[in-house]
C-alpha cells in the first residue's frame, strides 16, 4: 500500500527491521543484526510493514544475490524505486567469519540515487 505525505513539509523518514539469518552455510548474519533505510520523502512514504517482508526474501539467497553487501545495495534500490527519492540503507551486522575467528560486527551502507 502506497502512502503519501505533504511534500511541502520537510520530513525525514527512517525504518528499521531485524535481519534474520540469511546464509544457510555460515548462518550469517547473527541475531541482533538490523537494517535501516532512510530518506527525505517527496510525496510517497515507503510502507513500513513491507521492509521486513522485503528482507525475508533474502533468507537462503535471492537469485544471484548471496552477500550481505549486495543485499543491502539491492534493498536500497528497491525502496528507492517505490519512494522515487535518494535512499540510504545501512545494516549493522553481527557476523561469524566464514573461515573461523571471533564474532565481528560489520556496517554496510549503500545509497541508491534516482
Secondary structure, 3 states (H helix, E strand, C coil): CCEECCCCCCCCEEEEEECCCCCCCCCCCCCCCEEEEEECCCCEECCHHHHHHHHHCCCCCECCECCHHHHHHHHHHHHHHHHCCCEEEEEEEEEECCCCCCEEEEEEEEEECC
